[in-house]
Amino acid sequence: MLNRAFITTAVDLPGYRVVRSLGVVRGITVRSRSVIGTIGAGLQSLIGGNITIWTQLCEHTREEAFELLAQHAEQLGANAVIAMRYDANEIAQGVAEVLAYGTAVVVEAAR
């Protein structure tokens, strides 16, 4: 089972060694802004500061991509993911893709 604490942007896990690499894993999600959210964000932008509606949408989208990545790694039998990254692209006006990707590995405690 994959320990979420063993998903890292680093290329190794201190105290552990990679015993097998299982390849690239990814989680992808595509989101669009709602009309109500866009109006709310527009009103928040008039005041200035953090636009919390979009911040929450971005955080939820990244969390979903992260969970999909973890599920993919578990399906391959990994107990860790190293070199994890996020990427995002606008694929249409108001529609964004968020991709979480990394290398699924099997690690064991270093001796």
Secondary structure as UniProt FT lines:
FT   HELIX           4..6
FT   TURN            14..15
FT   STRAND          16..32
FT   HELIX           35..47
FT   HELIX           52..76
FT   STRAND          80..92
FT   TURN            93..94
FT   STRAND          95..109
//
